[in-house]
């Protein structure tokens, strides 16, 4: 993925379009895929490792592509013009305290960026602490890219993003 060109990205998007148009891909959804898996309405989906807690980890097999993967992260941001920046900063500081982040991680069962959470959960919830989908090993994430953004100029990136949006929403 790190060496892909704009044309490579557009060719991959064309394959998605073909799969969508042929019915191989029925739809592009948000988190409602978890309900479809649970009900048996679908048998395969691209999803997020933390959503296993919504579906039931015993009934779902998570697989990483053999050719690599991308890592992702959620962000907490404060928009320009936010009415209470101080409160937003205070909440962020609170949420990133290891003892608070451990409770959040235990509940949502997603990877956490906060140091110290693993040690807390090793004592409080060893099952979660030992789950490689929540605390992936270096070996598990070694083939992953941290920057799955299309390469090239701002216009190249806009072209790729536009083509992708057309496929998933059109």
OpenMM code with the backbone's topology and positions (N, CA, C; nanometers):
from openmm import Vec3, app, unit

residues = "UNK UNK UNK UNK UNK UNK UNK UNK UNK UNK UNK UNK UNK UNK UNK UNK UNK UNK UNK UNK UNK UNK UNK UNK UNK UNK UNK UNK UNK UNK UNK UNK UNK UNK UNK UNK UNK UNK UNK UNK UNK UNK UNK UNK UNK UNK UNK UNK UNK UNK UNK UNK UNK UNK UNK UNK UNK UNK UNK UNK UNK UNK UNK UNK UNK UNK UNK UNK UNK UNK UNK UNK UNK UNK UNK UNK UNK UNK UNK UNK UNK UNK UNK UNK UNK UNK UNK UNK UNK UNK UNK UNK UNK UNK UNK UNK UNK UNK UNK UNK UNK UNK UNK UNK UNK UNK UNK UNK UNK UNK UNK UNK UNK UNK UNK UNK UNK UNK UNK UNK UNK UNK UNK UNK UNK UNK UNK UNK UNK UNK UNK UNK UNK UNK UNK UNK UNK UNK UNK UNK UNK UNK UNK UNK UNK UNK UNK UNK UNK UNK UNK UNK UNK UNK UNK UNK UNK UNK UNK UNK UNK UNK UNK UNK UNK UNK UNK UNK UNK UNK".split()
positions = [
    Vec3(0.0821, -0.1191, 0.0000),
    Vec3(0.0000, 0.0000, 0.0000),
    Vec3(0.0865, 0.1255, 0.0000),
    Vec3(0.1997, 0.1200, 0.0673),
    Vec3(0.2850, 0.2381, 0.0756),
    Vec3(0.3448, 0.2769, -0.0585),
    Vec3(0.3535, 0.1824, -0.1511),
    Vec3(0.4128, 0.2096, -0.2820),
    Vec3(0.3083, 0.2290, -0.3916),
    Vec3(0.1802, 0.2274, -0.3564),
    Vec3(0.0736, 0.2383, -0.4563),
    Vec3(0.0695, 0.3786, -0.5160),
    Vec3(0.0393, 0.3828, -0.6448),
    Vec3(0.0241, 0.5102, -0.7152),
    Vec3(-0.1234, 0.5471, -0.7210),
    Vec3(-0.1526, 0.6657, -0.7681),
    Vec3(-0.2908, 0.7073, -0.7881),
    Vec3(-0.3617, 0.6078, -0.8791),
    Vec3(-0.2957, 0.5656, -0.9875),
    Vec3(-0.3578, 0.4692, -1.0797),
    Vec3(-0.3846, 0.3356, -1.0110),
    Vec3(-0.2963, 0.2936, -0.9215),
    Vec3(-0.3200, 0.1705, -0.8450),
    Vec3(-0.4447, 0.1840, -0.7589),
    Vec3(-0.4577, 0.2984, -0.6912),
    Vec3(-0.5749, 0.3221, -0.6074),
    Vec3(-0.7019, 0.3226, -0.6928),
    Vec3(-0.6977, 0.3901, -0.8058),
    Vec3(-0.8166, 0.3960, -0.8919),
    Vec3(-0.8509, 0.2585, -0.9481),
    Vec3(-0.7504, 0.1768, -0.9788),
    Vec3(-0.7761, 0.0404, -1.0265),
    Vec3(-0.8416, -0.0435, -0.9165),
    Vec3(-0.7964, -0.0276, -0.7931),
    Vec3(-0.8583, -0.1000, -0.6816),
    Vec3(-1.0022, -0.0542, -0.6620),
    Vec3(-1.0278, 0.0737, -0.6765),
    Vec3(-1.1636, 0.1267, -0.6640),
    Vec3(-1.2513, 0.0720, -0.7762),
    Vec3(-1.1959, 0.0569, -0.8956),
    Vec3(-1.2715, -0.0032, -1.0061),
    Vec3(-1.3118, -0.1469, -0.9728),
    Vec3(-1.2241, -0.2212, -0.9055),
    Vec3(-1.2583, -0.3585, -0.8649),
    Vec3(-1.3730, -0.3578, -0.7633),
    Vec3(-1.3702, -0.2625, -0.6722),
    Vec3(-1.4816, -0.2495, -0.5773),
    Vec3(-1.6109, -0.2176, -0.6513),
    Vec3(-1.6029, -0.1280, -0.7485),
    Vec3(-1.7202, -0.0918, -0.8277),
    Vec3(-1.7768, -0.2149, -0.8995),
    Vec3(-1.6887, -0.2933, -0.9606),
    Vec3(-1.7320, -0.4146, -1.0308),
    Vec3(-1.7981, -0.5127, -0.9337),
    Vec3(-1.7394, -0.5296, -0.8161),
    Vec3(-1.7967, -0.6203, -0.7164),
    Vec3(-1.9327, -0.5686, -0.6693),
    Vec3(-1.9456, -0.4393, -0.6518),
    Vec3(-2.0744, -0.3805, -0.6132),
    Vec3(-2.1772, -0.4005, -0.7236),
    Vec3(-2.1385, -0.3677, -0.8473),
    Vec3(-2.2325, -0.3754, -0.9591),
    Vec3(-2.2756, -0.5183, -0.9889),
    Vec3(-2.1892, -0.6173, -0.9622),
    Vec3(-2.2240, -0.7575, -0.9872),
    Vec3(-2.3060, -0.8178, -0.8744),
    Vec3(-2.3146, -0.7485, -0.7605),
    Vec3(-2.3873, -0.8000, -0.6454),
    Vec3(-2.2992, -0.8775, -0.5491),
    Vec3(-2.1714, -0.8951, -0.5828),
    Vec3(-2.0808, -0.9638, -0.4912),
    Vec3(-2.0735, -0.8874, -0.3584),
    Vec3(-2.0674, -0.7555, -0.3667),
    Vec3(-2.0806, -0.6709, -0.2479),
    Vec3(-2.2215, -0.6165, -0.2498),
    Vec3(-2.2991, -0.6558, -0.1504),
    Vec3(-2.4398, -0.6158, -0.1465),
    Vec3(-2.4561, -0.4692, -0.1103),
    Vec3(-2.3786, -0.4250, -0.0120),
    Vec3(-2.3915, -0.2855, 0.0294),
    Vec3(-2.2709, -0.2435, 0.1121),
    Vec3(-2.2526, -0.1148, 0.1208),
    Vec3(-2.1528, -0.0557, 0.2089),
    Vec3(-2.2322, 0.0050, 0.3235),
    Vec3(-2.1959, -0.0297, 0.4458),
    Vec3(-2.2722, 0.0158, 0.5608),
    Vec3(-2.1798, 0.0750, 0.6657),
    Vec3(-2.2396, 0.1214, 0.7695),
    Vec3(-2.1653, 0.1621, 0.8878),
    Vec3(-2.1685, 0.0465, 0.9862),
    Vec3(-2.1897, 0.0755, 1.1117),
    Vec3(-2.1861, -0.0281, 1.2141),
    Vec3(-2.3042, -0.1234, 1.2109),
    Vec3(-2.4032, -0.0990, 1.1263),
    Vec3(-2.5152, -0.1927, 1.1212),
    Vec3(-2.4741, -0.3303, 1.0701),
    Vec3(-2.3531, -0.3431, 1.0162),
    Vec3(-2.3062, -0.4751, 0.9741),
    Vec3(-2.3053, -0.5724, 1.0915),
    Vec3(-2.2873, -0.5218, 1.2146),
    Vec3(-2.2848, -0.6111, 1.3304),
    Vec3(-2.4195, -0.6795, 1.3490),
    Vec3(-2.5279, -0.6071, 1.3256),
    Vec3(-2.6615, -0.6658, 1.3368),
    Vec3(-2.6852, -0.7674, 1.2267),
    Vec3(-2.6369, -0.7378, 1.1051),
    Vec3(-2.6517, -0.8319, 0.9940),
    Vec3(-2.5745, -0.9611, 1.0200),
    Vec3(-2.4557, -0.9522, 1.0778),
    Vec3(-2.3803, -1.0728, 1.1111),
    Vec3(-2.4507, -1.1524, 1.2198),
    Vec3(-2.4965, -1.0837, 1.3226),
    Vec3(-2.5627, -1.1510, 1.4340),
    Vec3(-2.6892, -1.2238, 1.3886),
    Vec3(-2.7652, -1.1613, 1.2989),
    Vec3(-2.8913, -1.2208, 1.2537),
    Vec3(-2.8723, -1.3258, 1.1453),
    Vec3(-2.7518, -1.3351, 1.0891),
    Vec3(-2.7284, -1.4288, 0.9799),
    Vec3(-2.7654, -1.3725, 0.8446),
    Vec3(-2.7960, -1.2435, 0.8385),
    Vec3(-2.8317, -1.1790, 0.7123),
    Vec3(-2.7120, -1.1719, 0.6177),
    Vec3(-2.5908, -1.1684, 0.6732),
    Vec3(-2.4683, -1.1748, 0.5940),
    Vec3(-2.3739, -1.2738, 0.6607),
    Vec3(-2.2807, -1.3256, 0.5831),
    Vec3(-2.1863, -1.4223, 0.6386),
    Vec3(-2.0434, -1.3703, 0.6408),
    Vec3(-2.0185, -1.2547, 0.5788),
    Vec3(-1.8846, -1.1971, 0.5792),
    Vec3(-1.8957, -1.0457, 0.5737),
    Vec3(-1.8032, -0.9794, 0.6394),
    Vec3(-1.8020, -0.8336, 0.6402),
    Vec3(-1.6617, -0.7845, 0.6699),
    Vec3(-1.6297, -0.6672, 0.6212),
    Vec3(-1.5100, -0.5974, 0.6652),
    Vec3(-1.5532, -0.5145, 0.7841),
    Vec3(-1.4911, -0.5369, 0.8963),
    Vec3(-1.5349, -0.4676, 1.0163),
    Vec3(-1.4181, -0.4278, 1.1027),
    Vec3(-1.4475, -0.3909, 1.2229),
    Vec3(-1.3498, -0.3416, 1.3180),
    Vec3(-1.3355, -0.4427, 1.4308),
    Vec3(-1.2120, -0.4651, 1.4737),
    Vec3(-1.1858, -0.5687, 1.5741),
    Vec3(-1.2637, -0.5457, 1.7027),
    Vec3(-1.2817, -0.4233, 1.7433),
    Vec3(-1.3542, -0.3958, 1.8672),
    Vec3(-1.5012, -0.4301, 1.8604),
    Vec3(-1.5558, -0.4407, 1.7403),
    Vec3(-1.6982, -0.4728, 1.7275),
    Vec3(-1.7285, -0.6179, 1.7609),
    Vec3(-1.6268, -0.6994, 1.7837),
    Vec3(-1.6500, -0.8370, 1.8255),
    Vec3(-1.7311, -0.8433, 1.9529),
    Vec3(-1.7167, -0.7442, 2.0395),
    Vec3(-1.7937, -0.7440, 2.1637),
    Vec3(-1.9418, -0.7205, 2.1372),
    Vec3(-1.9742, -0.6584, 2.0232),
    Vec3(-2.1142, -0.6372, 1.9878),
    Vec3(-2.1753, -0.7619, 1.9244),
    Vec3(-2.0908, -0.8433, 1.8620),
    Vec3(-2.1381, -0.9593, 1.7874),
    Vec3(-2.1261, -1.0853, 1.8703),
    Vec3(-2.0240, -1.0964, 1.9483),
    Vec3(-1.9937, -1.2169, 2.0239),
    Vec3(-1.8663, -1.2769, 1.9690),
    Vec3(-1.7603, -1.2678, 2.0441),
    Vec3(-1.6296, -1.3115, 1.9943),
    Vec3(-1.6264, -1.4590, 1.9564),
    Vec3(-1.7039, -1.5431, 2.0203),
    Vec3(-1.6997, -1.6848, 1.9882),
    Vec3(-1.7609, -1.7155, 1.8525),
    Vec3(-1.8492, -1.6297, 1.8045),
    Vec3(-1.9168, -1.6574, 1.6777),
    Vec3(-1.8541, -1.5841, 1.5596),
    Vec3(-1.7459, -1.5124, 1.5824),
    Vec3(-1.6839, -1.4338, 1.4764),
    Vec3(-1.5360, -1.4692, 1.4678),
    Vec3(-1.4895, -1.4877, 1.3475),
    Vec3(-1.3471, -1.5098, 1.3258),
    Vec3(-1.2896, -1.3852, 1.2609),
    Vec3(-1.1928, -1.3253, 1.3283),
    Vec3(-1.1285, -1.2048, 1.2763),
    Vec3(-1.0038, -1.2446, 1.2010),
    Vec3(-0.9854, -1.1875, 1.0830),
    Vec3(-0.8660, -1.2154, 1.0038),
    Vec3(-0.8078, -1.0860, 0.9501),
    Vec3(-0.6767, -1.0797, 0.9529),
    Vec3(-0.6051, -0.9688, 0.8923),
    Vec3(-0.5610, -1.0146, 0.7550),
    Vec3(-0.5686, -0.9283, 0.6529),
    Vec3(-0.5211, -0.9674, 0.5195),
    Vec3(-0.3751, -1.0125, 0.5256),
    Vec3(-0.3434, -1.1143, 0.4482),
    Vec3(-0.2073, -1.1679, 0.4502),
    Vec3(-0.1073, -1.0737, 0.3857),
    Vec3(-0.1528, -0.9849, 0.2980),
    Vec3(-0.0618, -0.8938, 0.2288),
    Vec3(-0.0387, -0.7641, 0.3037),
    Vec3(-0.0919, -0.7517, 0.4222),
    Vec3(-0.0737, -0.6294, 0.4982),
    Vec3(-0.2067, -0.5716, 0.5408),
    Vec3(-0.2000, -0.4602, 0.6048),
    Vec3(-0.3218, -0.3974, 0.6554),
    Vec3(-0.2892, -0.2521, 0.6866),
    Vec3(-0.3910, -0.1804, 0.7229),
    Vec3(-0.3658, -0.0454, 0.7692),
    Vec3(-0.4133, -0.0349, 0.9126),
    Vec3(-0.3464, 0.0469, 0.9873),
    Vec3(-0.3910, 0.0743, 1.1229),
    Vec3(-0.4734, 0.2023, 1.1174),
    Vec3(-0.5578, 0.2177, 1.2141),
    Vec3(-0.6387, 0.3382, 1.2164),
    Vec3(-0.6484, 0.3849, 1.3603),
    Vec3(-0.6958, 0.5032, 1.3745),
    Vec3(-0.7152, 0.5541, 1.5087),
    Vec3(-0.8266, 0.6567, 1.5061),
    Vec3(-0.8932, 0.6661, 1.6172),
    Vec3(-0.9914, 0.7711, 1.6359),
    Vec3(-0.9195, 0.8883, 1.7016),
    Vec3(-0.9769, 1.0033, 1.6865),
    Vec3(-0.9141, 1.1215, 1.7430),
    Vec3(-1.0152, 1.1985, 1.8259),
    Vec3(-0.9645, 1.2650, 1.9263),
    Vec3(-1.0445, 1.3639, 1.9962),
    Vec3(-0.9898, 1.4982, 1.9512),
    Vec3(-1.0760, 1.5815, 1.9009),
    Vec3(-1.0352, 1.7131, 1.8541),
    Vec3(-1.1317, 1.8181, 1.9079),
    Vec3(-1.0847, 1.9380, 1.9113),
    Vec3(-1.1683, 2.0502, 1.9528),
    Vec3(-1.1840, 2.1401, 1.8308),
    Vec3(-1.3044, 2.1514, 1.7788),
    Vec3(-1.3237, 2.2360, 1.6600),
    Vec3(-1.2951, 2.3826, 1.6896),
    Vec3(-1.2480, 2.4516, 1.5895),
    Vec3(-1.2289, 2.5961, 1.6016),
    Vec3(-1.3639, 2.6583, 1.6356),
    Vec3(-1.3643, 2.7441, 1.7319),
    Vec3(-1.4874, 2.8108, 1.7701),
    Vec3(-1.5713, 2.7336, 1.8713),
    Vec3(-1.5186, 2.6224, 1.9229),
    Vec3(-1.5931, 2.5462, 2.0230),
    Vec3(-1.6267, 2.6374, 2.1409),
    Vec3(-1.7479, 2.6258, 2.1948),
    Vec3(-1.7905, 2.7198, 2.2985),
    Vec3(-1.7213, 2.7016, 2.4336),
    Vec3(-1.6621, 2.5822, 2.4589),
    Vec3(-1.6009, 2.5623, 2.5901),
    Vec3(-1.4749, 2.4776, 2.5759),
    Vec3(-1.3725, 2.5373, 2.5213),
    Vec3(-1.2459, 2.4688, 2.4977),
    Vec3(-1.1864, 2.4146, 2.6276),
    Vec3(-1.1972, 2.4884, 2.7333),
    Vec3(-1.1400, 2.4438, 2.8614),
    Vec3(-1.2059, 2.3145, 2.9074),
    Vec3(-1.3362, 2.3042, 2.8947),
    Vec3(-1.4062, 2.1816, 2.9346),
    Vec3(-1.3665, 2.0652, 2.8442),
    Vec3(-1.3515, 2.0909, 2.7152),
    Vec3(-1.3100, 1.9857, 2.6223),
    Vec3(-1.1705, 1.9355, 2.6578),
    Vec3(-1.0787, 2.0253, 2.6869),
    Vec3(-0.9437, 1.9854, 2.7268),
    Vec3(-0.9455, 1.9069, 2.8577),
    Vec3(-1.0269, 1.9502, 2.9512),
    Vec3(-1.0364, 1.8796, 3.0787),
    Vec3(-1.0900, 1.7381, 3.0575),
    Vec3(-1.1888, 1.7226, 2.9699),
    Vec3(-1.2422, 1.5887, 2.9405),
    Vec3(-1.1358, 1.5009, 2.8754),
    Vec3(-1.0621, 1.5569, 2.7794),
    Vec3(-0.9566, 1.4799, 2.7138),
    Vec3(-0.8525, 1.4336, 2.8156),
    Vec3(-0.8094, 1.5250, 2.9011),
    Vec3(-0.7108, 1.4887, 3.0033),
    Vec3(-0.7650, 1.3802, 3.0956),
    Vec3(-0.8925, 1.3893, 3.1290),
    Vec3(-0.9563, 1.2874, 3.2129),
    Vec3(-0.9603, 1.1522, 3.1416),
    Vec3(-1.0059, 1.1503, 3.0164),
    Vec3(-1.0223, 1.0251, 2.9421),
    Vec3(-0.8891, 0.9556, 2.9173),
    Vec3(-0.7811, 1.0309, 2.9107),
    Vec3(-0.6504, 0.9720, 2.8838),
    Vec3(-0.5733, 0.9331, 3.0097),
    Vec3(-0.6341, 0.9451, 3.1258),
    Vec3(-0.5715, 0.8932, 3.2473),
    Vec3(-0.5793, 0.7416, 3.2406),
    Vec3(-0.4723, 0.6698, 3.2681),
    Vec3(-0.4729, 0.5243, 3.2516),
    Vec3(-0.5877, 0.4525, 3.3227),
    Vec3(-0.6210, 0.4945, 3.4436),
    Vec3(-0.7284, 0.4252, 3.5159),
    Vec3(-0.8643, 0.4479, 3.4497),
    Vec3(-0.8843, 0.5624, 3.3874),
    Vec3(-1.0091, 0.5903, 3.3153),
    Vec3(-1.0064, 0.5196, 3.1795),
    Vec3(-0.8947, 0.5314, 3.1099),
    Vec3(-0.8822, 0.4666, 2.9789),
    Vec3(-0.8964, 0.3151, 2.9911),
    Vec3(-0.8531, 0.2570, 3.1025),
    Vec3(-0.8692, 0.1132, 3.1232),
    Vec3(-1.0176, 0.0762, 3.1290),
    Vec3(-1.0966, 0.1572, 3.1966),
    Vec3(-1.2415, 0.1308, 3.2031),
    Vec3(-1.3051, 0.1450, 3.0655),
    Vec3(-1.2629, 0.2458, 2.9913),
    Vec3(-1.3161, 0.2657, 2.8561),
    Vec3(-1.2778, 0.1469, 2.7677),
    Vec3(-1.1511, 0.1065, 2.7727),
    Vec3(-1.1037, -0.0053, 2.6915),
    Vec3(-1.1760, -0.1336, 2.7285),
    Vec3(-1.1959, -0.1571, 2.8562),
    Vec3(-1.2657, -0.2773, 2.9009),
    Vec3(-1.4089, -0.2801, 2.8481),
    Vec3(-1.4707, -0.1643, 2.8385),
    Vec3(-1.6094, -0.1552, 2.7917),
    Vec3(-1.6196, -0.1641, 2.6398),
    Vec3(-1.5412, -0.0828, 2.5675),
    Vec3(-1.5559, -0.0784, 2.4212),
    Vec3(-1.4757, -0.1878, 2.3513),
    Vec3(-1.3724, -0.2390, 2.4173),
    Vec3(-1.2872, -0.3460, 2.3651),
    Vec3(-1.2226, -0.3107, 2.2316),
    Vec3(-1.1716, -0.1892, 2.2254),
    Vec3(-1.0919, -0.1431, 2.1124),
    Vec3(-0.9496, -0.1185, 2.1601),
    Vec3(-0.8566, -0.1149, 2.0657),
    Vec3(-0.7181, -0.0827, 2.0965),
    Vec3(-0.7137, 0.0555, 2.1611),
    Vec3(-0.6309, 0.0685, 2.2616),
    Vec3(-0.6165, 0.1968, 2.3302),
    Vec3(-0.4792, 0.2571, 2.3049),
    Vec3(-0.4691, 0.3886, 2.2934),
    Vec3(-0.3382, 0.4518, 2.2772),
    Vec3(-0.2721, 0.4885, 2.4102),
    Vec3(-0.3372, 0.4543, 2.5213),
    Vec3(-0.2917, 0.5041, 2.6513),
    Vec3(-0.1971, 0.4042, 2.7184),
    Vec3(-0.0766, 0.4506, 2.7485),
    Vec3(0.0197, 0.3673, 2.8212),
    Vec3(-0.0316, 0.3378, 2.9614),
    Vec3(-0.0068, 0.2155, 3.0076),
    Vec3(-0.0454, 0.1756, 3.1421),
    Vec3(-0.1770, 0.1012, 3.1490),
    Vec3(-0.2566, 0.1055, 3.0434),
    Vec3(-0.3877, 0.0396, 3.0448),
    Vec3(-0.3720, -0.1126, 3.0498),
    Vec3(-0.2775, -0.1655, 2.9750),
    Vec3(-0.2587, -0.3109, 2.9736),
    Vec3(-0.2287, -0.3645, 3.1131),
    Vec3(-0.1411, -0.2960, 3.1839),
    Vec3(-0.1046, -0.3405, 3.3184),
    Vec3(-0.2254, -0.3377, 3.4122),
    Vec3(-0.3082, -0.2356, 3.4004),
    Vec3(-0.4284, -0.2275, 3.4848),
    Vec3(-0.5238, -0.3406, 3.4519),
    Vec3(-0.5478, -0.3626, 3.3222),
    Vec3(-0.6418, -0.4675, 3.2831),
    Vec3(-0.5865, -0.6068, 3.3089),
    Vec3(-0.4556, -0.6228, 3.3097),
    Vec3(-0.3978, -0.7531, 3.3427),
    Vec3(-0.4401, -0.7956, 3.4827),
    Vec3(-0.4593, -0.6984, 3.5704),
    Vec3(-0.5049, -0.7272, 3.7072),
    Vec3(-0.6568, -0.7336, 3.7160),
    Vec3(-0.7268, -0.6425, 3.6454),
    Vec3(-0.8713, -0.6296, 3.6604),
    Vec3(-0.9527, -0.7164, 3.5657),
    Vec3(-0.9020, -0.7385, 3.4441),
    Vec3(-0.9749, -0.8196, 3.3450),
    Vec3(-0.8736, -0.8867, 3.2529),
    Vec3(-0.8108, -0.9957, 3.2995),
    Vec3(-0.7063, -1.0614, 3.2206),
    Vec3(-0.7531, -1.1085, 3.0826),
    Vec3(-0.8793, -1.1418, 3.0677),
    Vec3(-0.9289, -1.1854, 2.9371),
    Vec3(-0.9120, -1.0742, 2.8348),
    Vec3(-0.9487, -0.9535, 2.8715),
    Vec3(-0.9331, -0.8389, 2.7815),
    Vec3(-0.7853, -0.8064, 2.7637),
    Vec3(-0.7082, -0.8110, 2.8699),
    Vec3(-0.5662, -0.7789, 2.8625),
    Vec3(-0.4917, -0.8752, 2.7703),
    Vec3(-0.5387, -0.9977, 2.7599),
    Vec3(-0.4723, -1.0986, 2.6772),
    Vec3(-0.5334, -1.1125, 2.5389),
    Vec3(-0.6272, -1.0268, 2.5035),
    Vec3(-0.6910, -1.0338, 2.3726),
    Vec3(-0.6051, -0.9601, 2.2706),
    Vec3(-0.5501, -1.0315, 2.1705),
    Vec3(-0.4617, -0.9658, 2.0743),
    Vec3(-0.5341, -0.8684, 1.9814),
    Vec3(-0.6650, -0.8701, 1.9791),
    Vec3(-0.7381, -0.7716, 1.8992),
    Vec3(-0.7510, -0.6394, 1.9748),
    Vec3(-0.7292, -0.6428, 2.1050),
    Vec3(-0.7321, -0.5209, 2.1859),
    Vec3(-0.5894, -0.4734, 2.2144),
    Vec3(-0.5010, -0.5685, 2.2369),
    Vec3(-0.3594, -0.5394, 2.2589),
    Vec3(-0.2787, -0.6214, 2.1588),
    Vec3(-0.2739, -0.5762, 2.0326),
    Vec3(-0.2041, -0.6537, 1.9300),
    Vec3(-0.0538, -0.6602, 1.9569),
    Vec3(0.0028, -0.7726, 1.9169),
    Vec3(0.1472, -0.7899, 1.9317),
    Vec3(0.2190, -0.7125, 1.8217),
    Vec3(0.3468, -0.6882, 1.8428),
    Vec3(0.4276, -0.6225, 1.7398),
    Vec3(0.4264, -0.7053, 1.6120),
    Vec3(0.4292, -0.8384, 1.6252),
    Vec3(0.4267, -0.9267, 1.5084),
    Vec3(0.2964, -0.9099, 1.4306),
    Vec3(0.1858, -0.8934, 1.5014),
    Vec3(0.0549, -0.8784, 1.4365),
    Vec3(0.0471, -0.7500, 1.3555),
    Vec3(0.1034, -0.6413, 1.4067),
    Vec3(0.0892, -0.5138, 1.3376),
    Vec3(0.2093, -0.4774, 1.2502),
    Vec3(0.3129, -0.5617, 1.2520),
    Vec3(0.4340, -0.5313, 1.1739),
    Vec3(0.4047, -0.5047, 1.0263),
    Vec3(0.3161, -0.5822, 0.9594),
    Vec3(0.2928, -0.5560, 0.8169),
    Vec3(0.1933, -0.4429, 0.7901),
    Vec3(0.1479, -0.3774, 0.8932),
    Vec3(0.0456, -0.2745, 0.8766),
    Vec3(0.1072, -0.1387, 0.8472),
    Vec3(0.0344, -0.0599, 0.7724),
    Vec3(0.0757, 0.0754, 0.7392),
    Vec3(0.0009, 0.1727, 0.8289),
    Vec3(0.0680, 0.2746, 0.8731),
    Vec3(0.0018, 0.3763, 0.9551),
    Vec3(-0.0534, 0.4908, 0.8728),
    Vec3(-0.0254, 0.4929, 0.7437),
    Vec3(-0.0714, 0.6025, 0.6600),
    Vec3(-0.1330, 0.5482, 0.5316),
    Vec3(-0.2593, 0.5066, 0.5377),
    Vec3(-0.3226, 0.4509, 0.4182),
    Vec3(-0.3765, 0.5572, 0.3230),
    Vec3(-0.3337, 0.6788, 0.3368),
    Vec3(-0.3818, 0.7860, 0.2502),
    Vec3(-0.3286, 0.7678, 0.1085),
    Vec3(-0.4073, 0.8053, 0.0093),
    Vec3(-0.3587, 0.7985, -0.1288),
    Vec3(-0.2357, 0.8860, -0.1465),
    Vec3(-0.1454, 0.8445, -0.2341),
    Vec3(-0.0245, 0.9234, -0.2570),
    Vec3(-0.0514, 1.0376, -0.3537),
    Vec3(0.0486, 1.1201, -0.3708),
    Vec3(0.0421, 1.2225, -0.4737),
    Vec3(-0.0004, 1.3578, -0.4223),
    Vec3(-0.0345, 1.4403, -0.5184),
    Vec3(-0.0726, 1.5787, -0.4898),
    Vec3(-0.2087, 1.5837, -0.4217),
    Vec3(-0.2439, 1.7010, -0.3756),
    Vec3(-0.3764, 1.7205, -0.3154),
    Vec3(-0.4854, 1.6862, -0.4170),
    Vec3(-0.4644, 1.7198, -0.5445),
    Vec3(-0.5633, 1.6878, -0.6476),
    Vec3(-0.5734, 1.5365, -0.6692),
    Vec3(-0.4594, 1.4668, -0.6690),
    Vec3(-0.4607, 1.3206, -0.6816),
    Vec3(-0.5399, 1.2581, -0.5672),
    Vec3(-0.5144, 1.3047, -0.4467),
    Vec3(-0.5854, 1.2519, -0.3302),
    Vec3(-0.7341, 1.2803, -0.3401),
    Vec3(-0.7700, 1.3993, -0.3835),
    Vec3(-0.9118, 1.4348, -0.3998),
    Vec3(-0.9770, 1.3468, -0.5057),
    Vec3(-0.9065, 1.3179, -0.6150),
    Vec3(-0.9606, 1.2324, -0.7210),
    Vec3(-0.9884, 1.0916, -0.6681),
    Vec3(-0.8951, 1.0372, -0.5913),
    Vec3(-0.9114, 0.9027, -0.5345),
    Vec3(-1.0274, 0.9022, -0.4349),
    Vec3(-1.0310, 0.9996, -0.3477),
    Vec3(-1.1388, 1.0055, -0.2482),
    Vec3(-1.2750, 1.0217, -0.3146),
    Vec3(-1.2826, 1.1006, -0.4186),
    Vec3(-1.4075, 1.1202, -0.4916),
    Vec3(-1.4526, 0.9908, -0.5586),
    Vec3(-1.3590, 0.9199, -0.6215),
    Vec3(-1.3923, 0.7932, -0.6869),
    Vec3(-1.4417, 0.6913, -0.5856),
    Vec3(-1.3763, 0.6863, -0.4701),
    Vec3(-1.4174, 0.5923, -0.3657),
    Vec3(-1.5560, 0.6273, -0.3133),
    Vec3(-1.5810, 0.7536, -0.2859),
    Vec3(-1.7125, 0.7957, -0.2357),
    Vec3(-1.8230, 0.7630, -0.3343),
    Vec3(-1.7949, 0.7765, -0.4634),
    Vec3(-1.8947, 0.7423, -0.5651),
    Vec3(-1.9308, 0.5950, -0.5558),
    Vec3(-1.8328, 0.5100, -0.5340),
    Vec3(-1.8581, 0.3653, -0.5271),
    Vec3(-1.9388, 0.3294, -0.4033),
    Vec3(-1.8987, 0.3807, -0.2889),
    Vec3(-1.9635, 0.3387, -0.1646),
    Vec3(-2.0970, 0.4063, -0.1399),
    Vec3(-2.1213, 0.5177, -0.2058),
    Vec3(-2.2507, 0.5864, -0.1836),
    Vec3(-2.3403, 0.5866, -0.3056),
    Vec3(-2.2861, 0.5467, -0.4210),
    Vec3(-2.3624, 0.5556, -0.5444),
    Vec3(-2.4279, 0.4310, -0.5813),
] * unit.nanometer
topology = app.Topology()
chain = topology.addChain("A")
for resn in residues:
    res = topology.addResidue(resn, chain)
    for name in ("N", "CA", "C"):
        topology.addAtom(name, app.Element.getBySymbol(name[0]), res)
